[in-house]
Amino acid sequence: MKLRPITREEMACALTLLTEGFPLLPENTWRQSLARMLAYAEEEGDGVVGQIGMAGGRDVGICLALPVS
């Protein structure tokens, strides 16, 4: 398994994993939430809000983690 950081460039991949894994929330809710998390992380940290897990060349999981000051 490989991990890659969730940055603004990876937002689409993260959004796909979140909407597939947690279908009770609409895609727009996840999109808005990710945008807020990324804005916070860019202001307070290194712009990373977690990790995307990859196995066999495809995305298989996600772990959100916000920076703390």
C-alpha positions, -999 to +999 in steps of 0.1 A: +000+000+000+012+035-008+000+068+007-002+102-009-012+134+008-046+150+002-039+185-011-060+208-033-046+189-063-060+156-050-094+170-040-113+152-069-098+118-058-106+125-022-142+135-031-147+103-050-136+082-021-157+101+004-189+100-016-185+063-024-175+054+012-200+076+030-230+078+007-254+092+033-239+127+028-244+143-006-214+150-029-219+187-025-216+184+013-183+166+010-171+191-016-179+221+006-164+203+037-132+194+018-128+230+005-131+244+041-107+218+054-081+226+027-085+263+032-078+258+069-049+235+063-033+260+038-036+288+063-025+269+094-003+241+082+012+226+051-020+223+030-025+186+037-058+173+052-050+135+053-038+107+031-052+086+003-043+049+003-034+032-029-031-005-036-027-023-069-025+011-087-059+023-076-073+044-047-087+022-020-091+043+012-089+077+028-079+091+062-087+127+070-065+146+094-066+183+101-035+202+113-035+216+148-017+247+160 
